[in-house]
Amino acid sequence: MAVRSTLAEKRRILQLETLYDLALALQEHRSEEELVEELLQRACAVLDPQAAVVATRSPEGGLRAFSQVGWPGGEPDPAVLLGSPMWPEIEVREGPLGRREGSFAGRDFRELLATGVRYRGRLFGLLAVIDKESRRDEDPSFSEEDARFLESVAALAGVAFDSARQMEELERERETLVEENRALKEQLSAEVDGRRIVAYAPAMREALERTRRVAPRGVSVLIRGESGTGKELISRLLHVESGRDGPLIALNCAALPESLLESELFGIEGGVATGVKERRGKFELAQGGTLFLDEIGDMALGLQVKLLRTLQEREVVRVGGQKAVRVDVRVVAATHRQVEEMVRAGEFREDLYYRLRGVEIELPPLRERREDIAHLVRHFAGEFCRRESIPEPRFSRSALTLLLAHEYPGNVRELQNLVEGAISLSDGEIDDELVRSLLEVDPSSESAGALDLESVEQRHIARVLRLTGGNKSAAARILGVTRRTLLRRGF
């Protein structure tokens, strides 16, 4: 009698230790498959059954995870396991379920003890043990104490399964948010050659979406917008997302005289004049790719005729040459001028205008997309500080207010120069006084005639030079131009 009492006491201690260990083990974040395996092992270690199974179901009734031991043939058929009539009984029963002489999921049993694994009224699965091993001086049947233990481990497991599924749902939501965030970022911005196009304002989002939509097509594109709005970046995005194998070649039509622009565009035959060597033009260099013609509105009428013929015939004739060279080039043109007015004035060919304007993309000035200013400030600040290997300063609220209120005749390019200039002159924080000094305008130059872009740019260069004490090299770095450019501008 004392021996039996000692064995019973040892069994109770084992059960309590197992419950404690199981509670600790189930606190760890694990997958449902790992939890099922842990639960099976703990139950078998105490109850000593000949066979056991733990199975969990999805809310829709499908099998989520299961683990077994002692099944004939290796494991129960999942369909048979899920189709067992024991499930409806488990669903409505509060405590353990006991059965004698029967069959469960393809295995005959002498005795079965099962319970639902649930938490807060939600059934996750079941835990069943079958035919207790026969030991000397022990009853080979499951006792009430065994049933209470089984119910206790199932209760602990129910909490763990609930937590695991909540974590799984949170992870799915996180992945969904990450994907939505990625898609939103793609809508709100684009990166081209390491340079980011920020587009939170509706007008800029529309321009970016239009760019992406037309990029894979071979149609000519005309990009409209004031200087500094990002026309070159959009042309690069069009090329990158076009899928064309050739290069992107850019040419500023306003930067060259007519005679030189013609040879740059169409090439020149060798021997046309003394010492002249054969040279391919931009059309030939852009073969299979994209040719970006910036400031197309500044092209002379004579060249417009030759450009139109090239676009129509898809071939070029070099200056001084006779042989036509076939070209496969997608043309993207850009201008800040009102081409329609130039057409009416006879300054731009109407047929060329419509040939270039297969699709038109209008880039809004920065003053019409103020939602983007704060994002652009952070972007330009981070980019500049990474490039210069310096800590990124903080912009005070009043400084940002001034930046948000400015009209930006130079658009995004002007904002970038302002941000980089402010960082270069700051001592850790950029306040409104510093920003105001950069935005300072000479009252004597505020007449209507001085508000053209060139005058604004001249004033801005002069301000930066004053702030750098006349150091042209430092001013050129802040403005993002070469020292030679400042000299050409008369500084």
VOMAR-603223 format. One line per 5 residues: number of its first residue (from 1); their letters; for each residue x, y, z of N, C-alpha, C. Coordinates in steps of 0.1 Angstrom, whole numbers. Example, Ala and Ser with C-alpha at 12.3 -4.5 7.8 and 13.67 -1.06 7.14 Angstrom:
1	as	132,-57,78,123,-45,78,132,-33,78 ~ 128,-22,71,137,-11,71,129,0,79
# end
This chain:
1	mavrs	8,-12,0,0,0,0,9,12,0 ~ 20,12,8,29,23,9,36,25,-5 ~ 39,14,-12,45,15,-25,36,22,-35 ~ 23,18,-35,14,24,-44,13,39,-41 ~ 12,43,-28,11,57,-24,24,64,-29
6	tlaek	35,58,-28,47,65,-32,47,67,-47 ~ 43,57,-55,42,58,-69,32,69,-73 ~ 21,70,-67,11,80,-70,16,94,-67 ~ 24,95,-56,30,108,-53,40,112,-63 ~ 48,102,-67,58,105,-78,51,109,-91
11	rrilq	40,103,-94,33,106,-106,28,120,-106 ~ 22,124,-94,17,138,-92,28,148,-94 ~ 39,145,-88,51,154,-89,55,156,-103 ~ 55,144,-110,59,144,-125,49,153,-133 ~ 36,151,-130,26,159,-137,28,174,-135
16	letly	31,178,-122,32,192,-119,45,197,-126 ~ 56,190,-125,68,194,-132,66,195,-147 ~ 59,186,-152,56,186,-167,48,198,-170 ~ 38,201,-162,29,213,-165,38,226,-164 ~ 46,226,-154,55,238,-153,64,240,-165
21	dlala	71,229,-168,80,229,-179,73,232,-192 ~ 61,227,-194,53,229,-206,49,244,-207 ~ 45,250,-195,41,264,-195,53,272,-199 ~ 65,269,-195,77,277,-199,80,275,-213 ~ 79,263,-218,82,260,-232,72,266,-242
26	lqehr	59,267,-238,49,273,-247,50,288,-247 ~ 57,294,-238,58,309,-238,67,313,-249 ~ 76,305,-254,84,309,-265,76,310,-278 ~ 80,319,-287,73,321,-299,78,309,-309 ~ 68,300,-311,71,289,-320,60,288,-330
31	seeel	63,280,-341,53,277,-351,43,267,-345 ~ 31,266,-352,21,257,-348,26,242,-348 ~ 34,239,-358,40,226,-360,49,222,-348 ~ 57,232,-344,65,229,-332,58,228,-319 ~ 47,236,-318,38,235,-306,32,221,-305
36	veell	27,216,-316,20,203,-317,30,192,-312 ~ 42,193,-317,52,183,-314,55,183,-299 ~ 57,195,-294,60,197,-279,49,191,-271 ~ 36,194,-274,25,190,-267,24,175,-267 ~ 26,168,-278,26,154,-279,36,147,-270
41	qraca	48,152,-271,59,147,-263,56,148,-248 ~ 51,159,-243,49,161,-229,37,152,-224 ~ 27,151,-232,16,142,-228,20,128,-227 ~ 28,123,-237,32,109,-237,42,106,-226 ~ 50,116,-222,60,114,-211,53,111,-198
46	vldpq	41,116,-196,34,115,-183,24,103,-184 ~ 16,103,-194,5,94,-195,9,80,-201 ~ 20,79,-207,26,66,-212,16,59,-220 ~ 10,65,-231,1,57,-239,8,49,-250 ~ 1,39,-255,7,32,-267,6,40,-280
51	aavva	-4,49,-281,-5,57,-292,-11,71,-288 ~ -8,81,-296,-13,94,-292,-13,103,-305 ~ -21,113,-305,-22,122,-317,-26,136,-312 ~ -20,146,-318,-24,160,-316,-27,165,-330 ~ -38,171,-332,-42,177,-345,-48,190,-343
56	trspe	-45,200,-352,-51,213,-351,-58,216,-365 ~ -69,224,-364,-76,227,-377,-76,242,-379 ~ -77,246,-391,-79,260,-395,-93,264,-392 ~ -96,277,-391,-110,282,-389,-120,276,-400 ~ -114,273,-412,-123,268,-422,-125,253,-421
61	gglra	-118,246,-412,-119,232,-410,-108,223,-416 ~ -99,229,-422,-88,222,-428,-77,218,-418 ~ -69,208,-421,-59,204,-412,-47,214,-412 ~ -44,219,-400,-32,228,-399,-19,221,-396 ~ -20,213,-386,-7,206,-381,-11,194,-373
66	fsqvg	-3,184,-374,-6,172,-365,7,164,-363 ~ 7,157,-352,18,148,-348,13,136,-342 ~ 19,125,-344,14,112,-338,25,103,-334 ~ 21,93,-326,30,82,-323,22,70,-321 ~ 27,58,-326,21,45,-324,10,42,-334
71	wpgge	10,49,-345,-1,46,-355,3,35,-364 ~ -5,26,-368,-2,15,-378,0,22,-392 ~ 11,18,-398,13,24,-412,20,37,-411 ~ 24,42,-399,32,54,-398,24,66,-393 ~ 13,69,-399,5,80,-394,-9,79,-400
76	pdpav	-19,86,-393,-33,85,-398,-35,93,-411 ~ -44,89,-419,-48,96,-431,-54,109,-426 ~ -49,121,-431,-54,134,-427,-69,135,-429 ~ -74,130,-441,-88,131,-444,-97,123,-434 ~ -92,111,-431,-99,102,-421,-98,109,-407
81	llgsp	-87,115,-404,-85,121,-391,-95,133,-389 ~ -96,141,-400,-106,152,-399,-120,148,-400 ~ -123,136,-406,-136,132,-408,-141,124,-396 ~ -133,122,-386,-138,114,-374,-150,121,-367 ~ -160,113,-363,-171,118,-356,-168,123,-342
86	mwpei	-156,121,-338,-152,126,-325,-151,141,-324 ~ -149,148,-336,-147,162,-336,-160,170,-331 ~ -172,166,-337,-184,173,-332,-186,171,-316 ~ -182,159,-311,-184,157,-297,-174,166,-289 ~ -162,167,-294,-152,175,-288,-156,190,-288
91	evreg	-162,194,-299,-166,208,-300,-176,213,-289 ~ -185,204,-286,-196,207,-277,-193,203,-262 ~ -182,195,-260,-179,190,-247,-169,199,-240 ~ -171,202,-227,-163,210,-220,-150,203,-215 ~ -152,191,-209,-141,184,-203,-136,173,-213
96	plgrr	-127,164,-207,-122,153,-215,-133,143,-219 ~ -130,136,-230,-139,126,-235,-133,112,-234 ~ -140,102,-228,-134,89,-227,-142,79,-235 ~ -135,70,-241,-142,59,-249,-135,46,-247 ~ -143,35,-248,-137,22,-247,-142,13,-259
101	egsfa	-132,5,-263,-135,-4,-274,-141,3,-287 ~ -132,8,-295,-136,15,-307,-125,17,-316 ~ -127,26,-326,-117,29,-336,-117,44,-338 ~ -105,49,-339,-103,64,-342,-92,66,-353 ~ -97,72,-364,-88,76,-375,-80,64,-379
106	grdfr	-86,52,-381,-80,40,-386,-72,32,-376 ~ -73,35,-363,-66,27,-353,-76,22,-343 ~ -77,9,-341,-85,3,-330,-80,6,-317 ~ -88,8,-307,-84,11,-293,-92,3,-283 ~ -85,0,-272,-92,-5,-261,-98,6,-252
111	ellat	-90,17,-251,-94,28,-243,-89,41,-249 ~ -97,51,-250,-92,64,-256,-96,75,-246 ~ -87,85,-245,-90,97,-237,-86,109,-246 ~ -96,118,-248,-93,129,-257,-99,142,-251 ~ -94,153,-255,-99,166,-251,-96,176,-261
116	gvryr	-104,187,-261,-102,197,-271,-92,207,-266 ~ -84,212,-276,-74,223,-273,-81,236,-277 ~ -85,243,-267,-92,255,-270,-88,267,-260 ~ -92,279,-264,-89,291,-256,-100,301,-259 ~ -106,307,-249,-116,317,-250,-127,312,-260
121	grlfg	-132,300,-258,-143,294,-266,-139,291,-280 ~ -127,292,-284,-122,289,-297,-115,275,-298 ~ -120,266,-305,-114,253,-306,-103,253,-317 ~ -91,249,-312,-80,249,-322,-77,235,-327 ~ -80,225,-318,-77,211,-322,-80,201,-311
126	llavi	-75,189,-312,-77,179,-302,-64,172,-298 ~ -64,166,-286,-53,158,-281,-59,145,-276 ~ -54,134,-282,-60,121,-278,-49,112,-275 ~ -50,104,-264,-41,93,-260,-49,80,-260 ~ -42,69,-264,-49,56,-267,-41,45,-259
131	dkesr	-49,37,-252,-44,24,-246,-31,27,-238 ~ -33,29,-225,-22,31,-216,-14,18,-215 ~ -1,20,-214,8,9,-213,6,2,-200 ~ 7,-12,-200,4,-20,-188,17,-21,-180 ~ 17,-16,-168,28,-17,-159,25,-26,-147
136	rdedp	35,-31,-141,34,-40,-129,28,-32,-118 ~ 18,-38,-111,11,-32,-100,4,-19,-103 ~ 1,-17,-116,-7,-5,-120,-19,-9,-128 ~ -30,-2,-127,-42,-4,-135,-39,2,-149 ~ -40,-7,-160,-38,-2,-173,-49,6,-179
141	sfsee	-54,15,-171,-65,24,-176,-62,38,-172 ~ -67,47,-180,-65,62,-177,-74,66,-165 ~ -68,72,-155,-75,76,-143,-81,90,-144 ~ -89,93,-134,-94,107,-134,-83,117,-133 ~ -73,113,-126,-61,122,-125,-55,124,-139
146	darfl	-54,113,-147,-48,114,-160,-57,124,-169 ~ -70,123,-167,-79,131,-175,-77,146,-171 ~ -76,149,-158,-74,163,-154,-60,168,-159 ~ -50,159,-159,-37,163,-165,-38,166,-180 ~ -45,157,-187,-47,159,-201,-54,173,-204
151	esvaa	-64,175,-196,-72,188,-197,-63,200,-194 ~ -54,199,-185,-45,210,-181,-35,213,-192 ~ -29,202,-197,-19,205,-208,-26,211,-220 ~ -38,206,-223,-46,211,-234,-49,226,-232 ~ -53,230,-220,-56,244,-217,-43,253,-219
156	lagva	-32,248,-214,-19,255,-217,-17,257,-232 ~ -19,246,-239,-16,246,-253,-25,255,-260 ~ -38,256,-256,-48,265,-262,-43,280,-262 ~ -37,284,-250,-32,297,-250,-20,299,-259 ~ -12,289,-260,0,290,-269,-4,290,-284
161	fdsar	-14,282,-287,-19,282,-301,-26,295,-305 ~ -33,301,-295,-39,314,-298,-29,325,-300 ~ -18,325,-292,-7,334,-293,0,332,-307 ~ 2,319,-310,9,316,-323,1,321,-335 ~ -12,319,-334,-20,324,-346,-21,339,-346
166	qmeel	-21,345,-335,-21,360,-335,-8,365,-340 ~ 3,359,-336,16,363,-342,16,361,-357 ~ 11,350,-361,11,347,-375,2,357,-383 ~ -9,361,-377,-18,371,-383,-11,384,-384 ~ -4,388,-373,4,400,-373,15,400,-383
171	erere	21,389,-385,32,388,-395,26,389,-409 ~ 15,383,-411,8,385,-424,5,400,-427 ~ -1,406,-416,-4,420,-417,8,429,-420 ~ 19,425,-413,32,432,-415,37,431,-429 ~ 36,419,-434,41,416,-448,32,424,-458
176	tlvee	19,424,-455,10,431,-463,13,446,-463 ~ 15,451,-451,19,466,-450,32,469,-457 ~ 41,460,-455,54,462,-462,52,462,-477 ~ 44,453,-482,42,453,-497,34,465,-501 ~ 24,469,-493,16,481,-497,25,493,-496
181	nralk	34,493,-486,43,505,-485,53,505,-496 ~ 57,493,-500,66,493,-512,59,498,-525 ~ 47,493,-526,39,497,-538,36,512,-538 ~ 33,517,-525,30,531,-524,43,540,-527 ~ 54,535,-522,67,542,-525,69,542,-540
186	eqlsa	66,531,-547,68,531,-561,59,541,-568 ~ 47,543,-562,38,553,-568,43,567,-564 ~ 48,569,-552,52,582,-547,66,586,-551 ~ 74,577,-556,88,580,-559,93,570,-568 ~ 104,574,-574,111,565,-583,126,568,-582
191	evdgr	135,558,-584,149,560,-583,155,557,-597 ~ 163,567,-602,169,565,-615,184,568,-614 ~ 192,559,-616,207,561,-615,211,566,-602 ~ 204,562,-591,207,566,-578,201,579,-574 ~ 193,585,-583,187,598,-580,172,596,-579
196	rivay	166,601,-568,152,598,-565,143,609,-570 ~ 132,605,-576,121,614,-580,110,613,-569 ~ 108,624,-562,98,624,-551,85,629,-557 ~ 74,621,-554,61,625,-559,50,621,-550 ~ 47,630,-540,36,629,-531,24,637,-535
201	apamr	27,649,-542,16,658,-546,9,651,-558 ~ -5,653,-558,-13,646,-568,-8,649,-583 ~ -4,661,-586,0,664,-599,13,657,-603 ~ 22,656,-593,35,649,-596,32,633,-597 ~ 23,629,-588,20,614,-589,14,611,-602
206	ealer	6,619,-607,0,617,-621,10,617,-631 ~ 20,626,-631,30,627,-641,39,614,-640 ~ 42,609,-628,50,597,-626,43,585,-631 ~ 30,584,-628,22,573,-633,21,573,-648 ~ 19,584,-654,19,585,-668,32,581,-675
211	trrva	43,585,-668,56,581,-673,58,566,-673 ~ 54,560,-662,56,545,-661,47,538,-671 ~ 35,544,-674,26,537,-683,31,538,-697 ~ 37,549,-701,41,550,-715,55,545,-717 ~ 63,543,-707,77,539,-708,79,527,-717
216	prgvs	72,516,-716,75,505,-724,71,506,-739 ~ 64,517,-742,59,519,-756,70,526,-764 ~ 70,525,-777,80,532,-785,76,546,-790 ~ 64,551,-785,60,564,-789,69,575,-784 ~ 70,586,-792,77,598,-788,70,605,-777
221	vlirg	78,611,-768,73,617,-756,78,632,-755 ~ 69,641,-753,73,655,-750,71,658,-736 ~ 81,662,-729,81,666,-715,80,681,-713 ~ 70,686,-707,68,700,-705,70,704,-691 ~ 76,716,-688,78,720,-675,88,731,-674
226	esgtg	87,739,-664,97,750,-662,111,744,-659 ~ 121,752,-660,135,748,-657,136,744,-643 ~ 142,733,-641,144,728,-627,133,719,-622 ~ 124,715,-630,113,707,-625,116,692,-626 ~ 127,688,-632,131,674,-633,128,667,-646
231	kelis	129,675,-657,126,669,-670,136,658,-674 ~ 149,661,-671,159,651,-674,157,638,-666 ~ 154,639,-653,151,627,-645,140,619,-651 ~ 129,626,-655,118,618,-661,122,612,-674 ~ 131,618,-682,136,612,-694,144,599,-691
236	rllhv	152,600,-680,159,588,-676,150,577,-671 ~ 140,580,-664,130,570,-660,123,564,-672 ~ 119,572,-681,113,566,-694,123,556,-700 ~ 136,560,-701,145,551,-707,147,538,-699 ~ 149,539,-686,152,528,-677,140,518,-677
241	esgrd	128,523,-678,117,514,-677,111,510,-691 ~ 119,515,-702,114,512,-715,118,498,-719 ~ 129,492,-713,133,479,-717,142,479,-729 ~ 145,491,-734,154,491,-746,168,488,-742 ~ 175,481,-751,189,476,-748,199,487,-751
246	gplia	197,497,-759,206,507,-762,208,517,-751 ~ 217,527,-753,220,537,-743,210,549,-743 ~ 210,557,-733,203,569,-732,214,580,-736 ~ 211,587,-746,220,598,-751,212,611,-750 ~ 218,621,-743,212,634,-741,219,645,-748
251	lncaa	211,655,-753,217,666,-760,208,678,-757 ~ 215,689,-753,208,702,-750,208,710,-763 ~ 196,712,-768,195,719,-781,198,734,-780 ~ 197,739,-768,200,754,-765,214,757,-763 ~ 222,747,-761,236,749,-757,246,750,-768
256	lpesl	241,747,-781,250,747,-792,245,756,-803 ~ 254,762,-811,249,769,-823,244,759,-834 ~ 236,765,-843,229,756,-853,239,747,-860 ~ 250,752,-865,259,744,-873,265,732,-865 ~ 269,735,-853,275,725,-844,264,715,-840
261	lesel	252,720,-837,241,711,-833,237,701,-844 ~ 238,705,-856,235,696,-867,244,684,-868 ~ 257,687,-867,267,676,-867,266,668,-855 ~ 263,674,-843,261,666,-831,249,656,-832 ~ 239,661,-838,227,652,-840,229,641,-850
266	fgieg	233,645,-862,233,636,-873,247,630,-877 ~ 257,636,-871,271,631,-874,277,639,-886 ~ 289,636,-889,296,643,-900,305,633,-907 ~ 306,634,-921,314,626,-929,328,631,-928 ~ 338,622,-929,352,626,-929,355,633,-942
271	gvatg	364,643,-941,369,649,-953,360,660,-958 ~ 349,664,-951,340,675,-955,348,688,-955 ~ 357,689,-946,366,701,-946,380,696,-941 ~ 390,704,-943,403,700,-940,404,696,-925 ~ 409,684,-922,412,680,-909,399,674,-902
276	vkerr	388,674,-909,376,669,-903,375,654,-904 ~ 373,647,-892,373,633,-892,358,628,-892 ~ 356,616,-896,342,610,-896,338,609,-881 ~ 326,613,-878,320,612,-865,306,609,-865 ~ 302,599,-857,288,595,-856,280,606,-847
281	gkfel	268,608,-851,260,617,-844,252,611,-832 ~ 245,619,-825,237,614,-813,227,603,-817 ~ 221,604,-829,211,594,-833,218,581,-835 ~ 229,580,-841,236,568,-843,241,562,-829 ~ 246,571,-821,251,567,-808,240,561,-799
286	aqggt	228,566,-801,216,561,-793,209,549,-799 ~ 215,543,-809,209,531,-816,204,521,-806 ~ 192,517,-808,185,508,-799,181,513,-785 ~ 184,526,-783,181,532,-770,172,544,-771 ~ 175,555,-763,167,567,-762,175,579,-765
291	lflde	170,588,-773,177,601,-775,168,612,-768 ~ 174,619,-758,167,629,-751,172,643,-756 ~ 163,650,-762,165,663,-768,159,674,-758 ~ 168,679,-750,164,690,-741,163,703,-748 ~ 153,711,-743,151,725,-748,149,724,-764
296	igdma	140,715,-768,137,714,-782,132,727,-788 ~ 125,735,-780,120,747,-785,130,757,-790 ~ 143,755,-787,153,764,-791,160,760,-804 ~ 155,749,-810,161,744,-822,157,753,-834 ~ 166,756,-843,164,765,-854,155,758,-864
301	lglqv	147,766,-872,137,760,-881,144,751,-892 ~ 156,754,-897,163,746,-907,166,732,-901 ~ 170,731,-889,173,718,-883,160,711,-880 ~ 149,718,-877,136,712,-874,132,703,-886 ~ 135,708,-898,131,701,-911,138,688,-911
306	kllrt	151,688,-909,160,676,-910,156,666,-898 ~ 153,671,-887,149,663,-876,135,656,-879 ~ 126,663,-885,113,657,-888,115,646,-898 ~ 124,648,-908,126,638,-918,132,625,-912 ~ 141,627,-902,147,616,-895,137,608,-887
311	lqere	128,615,-881,118,608,-873,108,601,-882 ~ 105,606,-894,96,600,-903,102,588,-910 ~ 114,590,-915,121,579,-923,129,569,-914 ~ 131,573,-902,139,565,-893,153,562,-898 ~ 159,573,-904,172,572,-909,179,586,-909
316	vvrvg	192,586,-908,199,599,-908,209,599,-919 ~ 212,612,-924,222,614,-933,232,624,-927 ~ 244,619,-926,255,627,-919,257,640,-927 ~ 262,650,-920,266,663,-926,277,660,-937 ~ 274,664,-949,284,662,-960,283,648,-966
321	gqkav	274,640,-961,273,626,-966,261,624,-975 ~ 260,613,-982,250,610,-991,242,597,-987 ~ 249,588,-980,243,576,-976,234,577,-963 ~ 222,571,-964,213,571,-953,216,560,-943 ~ 216,563,-930,219,552,-920,206,550,-912
326	rvdvr	202,537,-912,190,534,-905,192,535,-890 ~ 182,540,-883,184,541,-868,171,537,-862 ~ 172,530,-850,161,526,-842,163,533,-829 ~ 156,545,-828,158,553,-816,145,559,-811 ~ 143,558,-798,131,564,-792,134,578,-788
331	vvaat	127,588,-793,130,602,-791,121,608,-779 ~ 128,613,-769,121,620,-759,126,635,-759 ~ 117,644,-760,120,658,-761,115,666,-749 ~ 121,677,-746,117,685,-734,118,699,-737 ~ 109,707,-731,110,722,-733,103,729,-721
336	hrqve	107,741,-718,100,749,-709,92,760,-716 ~ 93,760,-729,86,771,-737,72,766,-741 ~ 64,776,-744,50,774,-749,51,771,-764 ~ 52,759,-768,55,755,-782,43,758,-791 ~ 31,757,-785,19,761,-793,19,775,-798
341	emvra	24,784,-789,25,798,-793,36,800,-804 ~ 47,792,-802,57,793,-812,52,788,-826 ~ 44,777,-826,38,772,-838,30,783,-845 ~ 21,790,-837,13,800,-842,21,812,-848 ~ 33,814,-841,41,825,-846,51,821,-857
346	gefre	50,808,-861,58,804,-872,73,801,-868 ~ 75,799,-855,89,797,-850,91,782,-847 ~ 81,774,-848,83,760,-846,73,752,-856 ~ 78,742,-863,70,735,-873,59,727,-866 ~ 47,729,-871,36,722,-865,37,707,-867
351	dlyyr	41,703,-879,42,688,-881,52,682,-872 ~ 63,689,-869,73,683,-860,68,683,-845 ~ 60,693,-842,54,694,-828,46,682,-826 ~ 37,679,-835,28,667,-833,35,654,-834 ~ 46,654,-842,54,642,-843,61,639,-829
356	lrgve	66,650,-823,73,648,-810,63,646,-799 ~ 51,651,-800,41,650,-790,32,638,-791 ~ 38,626,-792,30,614,-792,23,613,-779 ~ 30,615,-768,24,615,-755,31,627,-748 ~ 23,635,-741,28,647,-734,28,644,-719
361	ielpp	39,648,-712,40,647,-698,43,661,-692 ~ 34,666,-684,35,679,-678,40,678,-664 ~ 52,684,-661,57,684,-648,53,698,-641 ~ 47,697,-630,43,709,-623,54,716,-616 ~ 54,730,-616,64,737,-608,63,734,-593
366	lrerr	74,736,-586,74,732,-572,64,740,-564 ~ 61,752,-568,51,760,-560,37,754,-561 ~ 35,745,-571,22,738,-572,22,724,-567 ~ 33,721,-560,34,707,-554,41,709,-540 ~ 35,718,-532,42,721,-520,42,709,-510
371	ediah	33,699,-512,33,687,-504,46,680,-505 ~ 54,682,-516,66,675,-518,78,682,-511 ~ 77,695,-507,88,702,-503,95,696,-491 ~ 88,693,-481,94,687,-469,101,674,-472 ~ 95,666,-480,101,653,-484,114,655,-492
376	lvrhf	113,665,-501,125,669,-509,136,674,-500 ~ 133,682,-490,143,688,-481,150,676,-474 ~ 142,666,-468,149,655,-462,157,647,-471 ~ 152,645,-483,160,637,-493,173,644,-497 ~ 172,657,-500,184,664,-504,194,665,-493
381	agefc	189,667,-481,198,668,-469,205,655,-467 ~ 198,644,-467,204,631,-465,214,628,-476 ~ 210,631,-488,219,628,-499,232,636,-499 ~ 231,649,-495,242,658,-495,252,654,-483 ~ 246,651,-471,254,647,-460,261,634,-462
386	rresi	255,624,-468,261,612,-471,273,614,-481 ~ 271,622,-491,281,625,-500,293,633,-494 ~ 290,642,-484,301,649,-478,306,643,-465 ~ 300,632,-461,304,624,-449,303,633,-437 ~ 292,640,-435,290,649,-424,276,646,-417
391	peprf	275,649,-404,262,646,-397,251,654,-404 ~ 239,648,-404,228,655,-410,222,665,-399 ~ 221,678,-402,216,688,-393,201,687,-392 ~ 195,693,-382,181,694,-380,176,708,-385 ~ 165,707,-393,158,719,-397,148,723,-387
396	srsal	149,735,-382,139,739,-372,125,741,-379 ~ 115,741,-371,101,743,-376,100,756,-384 ~ 106,767,-378,104,780,-385,112,780,-398 ~ 123,772,-399,131,772,-411,123,764,-422 ~ 117,753,-418,108,746,-428,97,754,-432
401	tllla	91,762,-423,80,771,-427,84,781,-438 ~ 96,786,-437,101,795,-447,103,788,-460 ~ 109,776,-459,111,768,-472,98,765,-478 ~ 88,762,-470,75,758,-476,68,770,-482 ~ 71,782,-477,64,794,-482,70,800,-495
406	heypg	83,796,-497,90,802,-508,84,798,-522 ~ 85,807,-532,79,805,-545,87,796,-554 ~ 100,795,-552,109,787,-560,108,789,-575 ~ 112,801,-580,113,803,-595,122,793,-601 ~ 132,788,-594,142,778,-599,137,764,-597
411	nvrel	126,762,-591,119,749,-588,128,740,-580 ~ 128,727,-583,135,717,-574,150,719,-574 ~ 155,724,-585,170,727,-585,173,738,-575 ~ 165,748,-574,167,759,-565,166,754,-551 ~ 156,745,-548,154,740,-534,167,732,-530
416	qnlve	172,723,-540,183,715,-537,195,724,-533 ~ 197,735,-541,208,744,-538,207,751,-525 ~ 194,755,-521,192,761,-508,195,751,-497 ~ 190,739,-498,193,729,-487,208,727,-486 ~ 215,725,-497,229,722,-496,237,734,-491
421	gaisl	232,746,-495,239,758,-490,237,760,-475 ~ 224,758,-471,221,759,-456,229,749,-448 ~ 230,737,-453,238,727,-445,253,731,-445 ~ 258,736,-456,272,740,-456,275,751,-447 ~ 265,759,-444,268,771,-435,263,769,-421
426	sdgei	257,758,-418,251,756,-405,261,750,-395 ~ 258,751,-382,266,746,-372,259,735,-364 ~ 250,728,-371,243,716,-364,228,718,-365 ~ 223,730,-365,209,732,-367,206,743,-377 ~ 196,741,-385,193,752,-395,181,759,-391
431	ddelv	182,772,-387,171,780,-382,166,789,-393 ~ 155,796,-389,149,805,-399,158,817,-403 ~ 167,821,-394,176,832,-397,186,828,-409 ~ 191,816,-408,200,811,-419,192,810,-432 ~ 180,804,-431,172,802,-443,169,816,-449
436	rslle	165,825,-440,161,838,-445,173,845,-452 ~ 185,843,-447,197,849,-453,199,844,-467 ~ 196,831,-469,197,825,-482,186,829,-492 ~ 175,832,-486,163,836,-494,163,851,-496 ~ 172,858,-490,172,873,-490,172,878,-504
441	vdpss	163,888,-507,163,894,-520,165,909,-519 ~ 173,914,-528,176,928,-528,164,936,-533 ~ 158,945,-524,146,952,-527,147,959,-540 ~ 159,965,-544,160,973,-556,158,964,-568 ~ 159,951,-567,158,943,-579,144,936,-580
446	esaga	134,941,-573,121,934,-572,112,940,-582 ~ 116,947,-592,107,952,-602,102,940,-611 ~ 91,942,-617,86,931,-625,95,926,-636 ~ 104,935,-641,113,931,-652,124,922,-647 ~ 126,922,-633,137,914,-628,133,900,-623
451	ldles	120,896,-626,115,883,-621,117,872,-631 ~ 124,874,-642,126,863,-651,136,853,-645 ~ 137,841,-650,144,831,-644,159,834,-643 ~ 164,840,-654,179,843,-654,182,853,-643 ~ 174,863,-641,177,873,-631,176,866,-617
456	veqrh	167,858,-615,166,851,-602,178,842,-600 ~ 183,835,-610,195,827,-609,207,835,-606 ~ 208,847,-612,219,856,-610,219,861,-595 ~ 207,865,-590,206,869,-576,210,858,-567 ~ 206,846,-570,209,835,-561,224,832,-560
461	iarvl	230,832,-572,245,830,-572,252,841,-564 ~ 247,853,-566,253,865,-559,252,863,-544 ~ 240,858,-539,238,856,-525,247,845,-519 ~ 249,834,-527,258,824,-522,272,828,-522 ~ 276,836,-532,290,842,-532,292,851,-519
466	rltgg	282,859,-516,283,867,-504,285,859,-492 ~ 277,848,-491,278,839,-479,291,832,-478 ~ 298,829,-489,311,822,-489,322,832,-489 ~ 319,845,-487,330,855,-487,337,857,-500 ~ 330,854,-511,336,856,-525,344,844,-529
471	nksaa	344,833,-522,351,821,-526,343,813,-537 ~ 348,814,-549,340,809,-561,340,794,-560 ~ 351,787,-556,351,773,-555,341,767,-546 ~ 340,774,-534,330,770,-524,316,772,-529 ~ 314,784,-535,301,787,-540,297,777,-551
476	arilg	306,774,-560,303,764,-570,299,751,-565 ~ 305,746,-554,302,733,-547,287,734,-542 ~ 284,745,-535,271,747,-530,260,747,-541 ~ 263,754,-552,254,755,-563,253,743,-572 ~ 263,734,-570,262,722,-579,267,725,-593
481	vtrrt	275,735,-595,281,738,-608,296,739,-608 ~ 302,741,-619,316,742,-619,320,757,-617 ~ 333,759,-613,338,772,-612,338,780,-625 ~ 340,772,-636,340,778,-649,326,784,-652 ~ 316,777,-648,302,782,-650,300,795,-644
486	llrrg	305,797,-631,304,810,-625,311,821,-632 ~ 323,817,-638,330,827,-645,323,831,-658 ~ 316,821,-665,309,824,-677,297,833,-674 ~ 291,832,-661,280,840,-658,284,854,-653 ~ 297,856,-653,301,870,-650,305,872,-635
491	f	307,861,-628,311,862,-614,326,859,-612
# end
